[in-house]
């Protein structure tokens, strides 16, 4: 980035000013959530990789989603924990930009993966005769790789407008990690043009996959309602419920963070909603798929039964 910045590091306030006991409480809660999230997502990756029954297109996309969640939490949560334990954290300028890049990449990649999962459900329910010919393992692998390549490449293009900004002080960021809004607030140049460029570029990346998911589920619901038997309708809906729960949570959090205005509040609401996105959402995904998906639950039982048979 060619921006002749005089700022070499940022100070992250986090929960600055609160009692030490409160910060320790949140540190323990977030650490437990982080460990649980990593364990749950690694478990899903292990199950899909080792159990033949789960070697299906839907679970290949779920594997990719879990990996994306691991990358996201590993980039953000350790910094959040550091800020909580030290009261004021520090992050170097280029590390801050890299963290924001990884956040943007993960958001874009997850949007693409969620849209792929909705397309998978659409084919399985609305076009079952051609499902396995259209969703072969090699095709699923190429689709997964394309999601990651597009997410990380588009984030580079979206990051380019930030290279025109200058940061000459102050360097105090009222946040837990480097997000777009707190970065722009610290720039000593006019950020309006940069904000418009980033909005024009990122809005389609987030909104088009969401619109695609809505359109596929409209077709799915119409097809399910035409099924003659209630048991068939219930079974078809159950295959989509986990994905719908994850999509609703993911896009609901993004909407609150980046669409709903936070001006007028006595505190920076986005700072706290960002914790929900960086910690709670990755924790929710493996829980939802573990509790609501029969094949995942059976895979967990087989895995633990296999481990018990080894040690017995």
N, C-alpha and C positions, 0 to 999 in steps of 0.2 A: 504494500500500500504506500503510495507516494503522497503523504499528507503532511510532511514537515511538522509533526506534532511535538509540542513541548512536554506533553504528559507522558510519562514512562510507565505509570501504574495507576490503578484506580483503588479507592478504598470502598469496600462493601460494608454497609451499615447493618444489614440484616435486622435483628431485633435490638439494635443499639438503644440503651436507656432502660431496658427492662431488667428485672432482678436476675441475678445469676442462677438462682434455683429454677426460674421459669425457662431460661435458656437451656439449662441442663435437662429439664423435663422434655422440651421439644427435641433436643439432641438425641435423647434415648428413643423417643417415639419415631423420629425420622430414621435413625440408624436401624431400628427394628424393622420398619417398613421397607427400607432399602435392602436389607439382607433377605427379607421375605420375598420381595419382588425379584431379586436376582435368583433366588432359589427356585421360585415358581416358574420363571421364564426358562431357566436352565433345565428344569425338569421337563417342560414341554418339548424343548429341543431334544433332550435325551430320549423321551418317549417316541417322538416322531422318527428319530434316527435309528432306533433299535427294534421297534415293534412293527412287524410286517403289516398288521391290520391297519395301522395308522399311516401306511405309505400310500396316501390318497391325495388328490389335488388340494382339497380343503385344508388338510393338515400340513401340506408343504407350504402353503401360504401362511398358516398359523406359525409354523417354524420361523419363517422370515419375519413375521410380526414380532415374535418374542425376541429375536435377535436385535431388531430395531429398538425395542424397549430397553434391552440391556445396554446398548450403546448410549441411548439417551440418558438413562439414569446414571451411568458410569461417568458421563461428562459433567452432569449437573450436581448430583447429590453430594459427592465428596466435597465440593466447594461450599455447598450449603452447610454441611456439618462443620467445616472449618470455620465458617463465619459465626456459627452458633457458639462454638466452644471458645473462640477468641474474642468475641463481642464485635470486633472490627476486623474484617478480613482484607487482605490485599491480593490483587491480581495484576500481573503485568499487562501492558496495553495490548500487545500482540496475542497474548494468551486469552485476553478478553474477546478480541475479535474472532479468534479461533473457536472459542466456546460458543459464541453467537452463531458462527458458521455451522457448527455441529448441531446446534439446536434447530436451525433453519433446515438443514439437510434431513434431520430426523422427522420433522413435521411433514415435509414434502414426501419423503419416502413412505411414511405411515399412511398418508392420504392415498397414495397410489396402491399400497398393499391392501388397504381396506376396500378400495374400489374393485380390486381383483377378486377379493373374497366374495363380494356381492355378485360379481359376474359369474363366479363359480357356482353360487347358489342358484342364480338365474338359469344357467345351463342345466343344472341337476334337476330342477323342478319344471321348468318350462320347455326344455328340449332334451329330455333324458336319453333318447335313442342315439343322439350324437355326442353325448357328454364325454364318454371315454375316448372317442376319436379326436375330439377337440381339446381335451385336457390330458394329454399324455405327459408322462414324467419329464421328458425332455422339453416339451413346450412350457410346462410349469416352471422348470428351472430357468428357461430363457426369460419368462415373464418376471420372475423374481429378480433376476439380475438386472433387467431393464428398469424395474422400479428403483433399485438402489443407484444405478448409474444416472438415471434422470433426476432423482432427488438430490444427489450430491452435485451434479453438473449445474442444475438450475439454481442451487443455492449459491454457487460461485457467481453466476450472473446477477442474482439478487443482491449479493454482497458488494458488487462493484460500485454502486452509488456512494457507499460509505467512504470510499477512497478519496472523495472530494472534500470530506470534512476535515476540520482542524480542531485539535483539542489543546487549549492553552491554559486550562484551569477554570474553575475548581475541578478536582478529581474525586469528589466524594459522591458515591452512587448509592442512593437509598434503595437497595435491592439485595437479593441473596446471590444473584449471579448476573451475568451480562446478557441482558435482553435488549431489544431494539429501542423501546421507549426510554429507558434510563441512559442508554448510550447517546441518543439524540439530544437529550436534555443537557448533557455535559459539553456538547460542541459549542465553540465560540463563533461559529459561522451560522448563517441562515440555513435551516434544515427543511424548509417547506418544499423545495424542489426535490430534495432527496426523499422525503416522505412520500411525495406523489409518485416518484419513480418506483419506489419499493412497493407501494400499494398497487400500482397498475400491474406490476410484474407478479406479485405474490397472490393477488386476489384470484386470478384464474387457476393457479396451482392448487389452491385450497378449495375453491368453490366448484370447479368443474368435476373433480372426483365426487364431491358431495352430491351434486346434481345427478351425476351418473348413478350413484347409489340409490337415490330417491327413485329415479326412473326404473331401475331394475327391480326394486322392491314393489313398485306399483304393478309391474307385470307379474311378479311372483304372487302377490296377494290376489290378483284377479284370477290367476291360474289355480291357486289353492282353493278359492271359493267355488270354483267350478267342479271340484272333485265331489263325487257322489256320496262317499262315505265319510262320516264324522271322524272315524279313527285315522283315515288317510290324511284328512285336513290337519288333525292334531299332530301327526307324525311329521308332516311337511313343515308346519310352523315351528316345531321343536328344533328342526335342523337349522333354522335361521335365528332363533331367539338369542343365542350367545353373541352372534355377530352384531345383531341389532343393538344389544345392550352396550357392547364396546363402542360401536359407532356413535350412539347417543351420548355416551359419556365423553368420548374424545372430542366430538364437534361441539358439544355443549360447553365444555371447558374452553376450547379455542374461541368460541363466540363471546363468552364472558370476558376473556382476557384481552381480545383484540378488536372486538366490535362494540360491546357495550361501553359507553364512555365512563371514565372514573373521575372526571372533574367534578368538584363540588363536594366530594367526600372529605372527611377530616383526616383520612389516611390514604395511602396509595393502595387501593384495592387490588390492582393488578399484581402487586408484589406478593400478596397472600394467595391469590388465585394461581400464581405461577407455581407455588408449592404443591397445590392440588394436581396441577398438570405434570410436574416433574416427579412426584412421589406416588400420589394416590392412583392416578390413571395406570401407570405400569404395574402397580400392585393389583389393580382390579382385574386386568386381562386374564392372568392365569387362574385367578379365583373363579371368575365367571365360567371359563371353559372347563375347569375342573369340576365345578358343581353342577353345571347344566348340560354337560356333554357326556353321554353314556360311554362312548368309546374311550374317551380320555380317562374316565374313572376306572374302566376295566383295565386300561393300560397301566395305570398306577398300581392297581391290585396285583397285576402280573409281575410288575417290576419288583415290588416289595416281597411277593411270594418267592420270586427267583433269588433275591438276596438272602431271604431266610433259609432257603434250601441249600445255599452255598455254605452258610455259617453253621448250619445244624449238623 
